[in-house]
Amino acid sequence: LSSAAPLTLEGSTLRLAGAGGSVLLEGMDRSLRASPSGTGGVFLHGDFREPMAAADVSLGTLHCRRLLSTARCTRYWMAPAVGDSAADVPLDSQMVLLEFAAAAPRVG
């Protein structure tokens, strides 16, 4: 897949744009919204009624073959983490890079 593939958020499902686009995240918390990064990526934002320092929200089910993320391990350093499910993404991750299977799940 191209790194510039457009993404769309339909209800609680984030997918590649186009007819029958591959599902990336399914069952996301309704307080999340997506906006394009301008380079083919996407930023997820939380819309909460009151300001808060931290919030626990569900990203839903992640559909990918494998992932690479970077998370803060100290105040000034980040460490990589690899895996194949959302449970493998550490708290305080700053970036997640996903690889998708050729036949990713389709919804609708």
N, C-alpha and C positions, 0 to 999 in steps of 0.2 A: 504494500500500500504506500502511496505517496505520502510524504510528511505534510503536504499541503492539502490533504483531503479535508473538505469542509465538514464541520460537525453541526448537528442540530439537536436541540432538546425538545422532545415531544412528551409532554406530561412529566413523568418521572423516568423517562428513558433517554439516555444520551446515545446517539448513533451517528455513523457516517451519513452524510447527506446523500440524497438520491433514492430512487425506488429500491426498496428492499435493502437499505443500508445496514451494514453490520452493527450489531449492538455492542456498545462499549461498557456502559453502566445501565443497569436495569433496577428499578425500585428505589431511586434516589429520594431523599427527604424532600418534601415539597417546599421547604424554605430555601433550597438551593436554586440558583439560576446560573446559566452559562453565558459567557460572552467570548467572541473570537479574539485570539491574540494578535491577529494580523499576519501571522506566519504559518497558519494552518493548525495551530494548537488551540486550546481553549482554557479559559480561566473559570473556575467555579467560585461563585460568591454566595455568601449566606445572607438572606434578608431576615433580620430578626427585629422584633418590636422594640426591644430595648438594647442599648449598648452593653456589651459584656466582654470580659477579657478572654474568655474561652467558651466554646460551645461544642457539645457532642451531637453530631448529626450523622445519619447513615448515608453512606455513598451507594448503598444498595449492593447488587451483585456485579462483580467485575468479570467481564468476559475477555480473557487474553490468554495467549500461550505462555508468555513469561513477561517479567517486568524488571526494571531497574529503577530504584529510587535513591534519592540522597536526602538525608535527614541530619539535623544538627545533633552532634554528639557532645559538644561542649559549646561554650559561648561563641567561639571563633572558628570552629571546625565542623565540617560535615563528613559523614561516612556513607559509603554506598551500601545498599541492601538489594538482594535479588530474590525472586520468588515467582510464584505463578497464581497467587490469589491476593485479594485485598488484605487478608490477615498478615501477609508478608510485608506490607507497607508500614514502616515504623511511625510512631507518633512524631510530630513536628517535621514531617517530610516537606521539603521545599520544592521537589520536582519528582515526577514519575514519568518514565518512558515505557511505553507498552509495545509489545509485539503481538500481532494477531494471527490466528490460524487462518489458512486459506479459506476454510469454510466456517467462518464465525457464525454464531447463532443469529437467527433472524427473527424479528418479531413483527407480526401483522402482515 
